[in-house]
Amino acid sequence: MSAKLRLTLWVTSMVLLVSVMVLVFVLVINRHSLPEDPASYLVDVVIDNANDVEFDRGTFEWDDLSVYKRGVYCSFYNTNGELLLAADKDDMDFSDVPFEANKIRTVKSGDKEFYLYDMYVDMEVSGLWIRGVTLTDSHIGITDVITRMAIIILPVILLITFLGALWISSRTFRPIEKIVATANSINDADDLTDRINLKHGPKEMKQLAGAFDRMFERLEKLFEAERQFTSDASHELRTPTAIILAECDRAKRKAKTTKDYRESIDNINEQGERMTTLIDELLGITRLQQGTERFPLAKGDLSEFVTLSAEEFVPADDRGIRFETDIAPGIECSFNASLISRVIYNLLQNAYKYGRDNGFVRLSLQAEDGNAVLRVRDSGQGIAEEDLDKIWQRFWQADSSRGPEAGNGLGLSMVKEIAELHGGKVTVESTLGKGSEFIFSIPLGA
């Protein structure tokens, strides 16, 4: 049995139980509220009406008279037997029964038996007959009315309750059906781009759907990162692996002297180190994207940190390149020291690598428009305009002819990921043949 049907049946059962309890309660209260002796109570009601009769200026005053009171129906006639006032009760019309004052009589109407009591009120100038009628068992009469009403109304209430509960439960559980359908669709089609995007429904269901969408989004990123890592690793490790195997084969077949073996071992070692560096950088980028490794940000003096990092940077070959700095003091913000150190190293390394001999590399840090802006400018070969968007791609190199010293093309991808992790961005301005300027900015606020 579905949850919707269980919920609907539970609500309907509770309404039925409450209705039956209320019905029993009303019947019990009714039985105890009606007089124990209907005949005596009939006489009391008629006498009360007789005492309240007023005749003023040729007319009777009816305001204080009771045509019905707790099961007793009263009718009022003039001395000629003409009906003046009566309760609207078709099965209690006894106008054809002769009047007989101050005597309780038993009369029948259909299959019911009634007590009938007449009293004459002499008003000197006029007279008034008061006739009271009540069931010989008033309890049964009122109970019959209540029971009949319950038999008619209760099924209608239960039907409305059932349909209403079914409608509400259907609308409540509809988002769950959509969540299940989306999950099955993703599972069947292996398409993690699908989302629930629940716009309507209860607040709790929207929160649940939102949690699932965020989970699907994270899974998509994880699978994409895994696919990207596998693709990159398989592609980029192919060359060093081939070189290592070739050197091993060469050593086995052609090496004859110690020098020959040493050359092969040096080549194998160089390619092994290249593979290690490549794998470390790939893992670093993947961890940044996936968020599987925590890089907490701590507030500190960025100016002092950049100054120390610049002093520690030593290029492999300066080629007569001047290194200049322009670092504004006292710039504080929240940053991760390890990652910012990687940014400085990568940008300076690229600037020296592609810089012009006897040229310059300038590192600056300034506070601009609520951001800490780190700039690295060189006087090197620059980047063609059509290649500016490509430099952030993994393994892309502006000059692949430089051989191993050109690096593996992961540095700028890493810089971009680090900028986004800090809530900032990195851009580049470059003129072919004149040099490039990389602009790395992160917020000064927390």
PyMOL commands that set and color helices and strands:
alter all, ss='L'
color gray80, all
select helices_A, chain A and resi 3-33+38-52+90-92+138-189+203-236+238-253+258-290+302-312+337-353+385-387+400-406+411-421
alter helices_A, ss='H'
color red, helices_A
select strands_A, chain A and resi 54-56+59-61+68-69+72-77+83-86+104-109+112-122+127-135+298-301+322-327+332-335+360-368+371-378+425-431+435-443
alter strands_A, ss='S'
color yellow, strands_A
deselect
rebuild
show_as cartoon
